[in-house]
Amino acid sequence: MFSNNLLIVDFPVLLHGQFQHLANLIQFNLIPTSASDALSELSNASSLENDTNIMVHYLENPLQDIGYLCVELFKNDLHIAFCPALNVELEVILISSGFHGAISVDDDIAHQIQSIKKVQDGEISFHPKAVSKYILQRKRIPSSGNRAKILAVTTKKEQQVLSLILHGLTNEEMAKELNISVNTVKMHVQNIYKKTKIKNRGQLFAFAAG
């Protein structure tokens, strides 16, 4: 048995063989699991004092799926997003959500291995433009503080909208990203304001910075 574990979360069965081959090449144990069982699987793997645990999350619809991931998962170990397609905006959101790297379905196995090895070595594996944009945005996007309080009173969909608000997206841009109507976005925004007793985005940014 290898000393490292590669946990693939919510992967379609047809991709298991591909990742078994990849895991063998980098000498990792492959552990298929679901999002609901991932925390216990990760706990079991960590209890064996292995060198590295890396979770690769299959996100068919990243902007929707991110909101359903257990926050506890991201407190430890390393996480890579595996998506049908990637772009700079999506990678920025993945960085903000706690991922250490991102891989596209279309990436060849050599690139996938390179990304996993970079994350294993303590680096992040994202497109340089995404990293630059994330760093520049952090100058105007407040770091979390009171965000936990907001998350405690909002729904998953409202949390997705909140994340996009804090990344500076307009209602129209959020509607496009989430594939919903602008009116639905406005409803979620108003619900966030009502639940947090906040009146506008300026106050929301200030509150999240606390």
Protein Blocks (a to p, Z undefined) as FASTA:
>chain_A
ZZbdcddehiafklmmmmmmmmmmnopacddddfklmmmmmmmmmmnopabdcdddddfb
lmlmmmmpcfklmmgcjdddddfbdcfklmmmmmmnopabdcdfklcfklmmmmmmmmmn
opacddfklmmmmmmmmmmmccdfklmmmmmmpcfklmmmmmmmmnopafklmmmmnopa
fklmmmmmmmmmmmnopabfklmmmmmmZZ
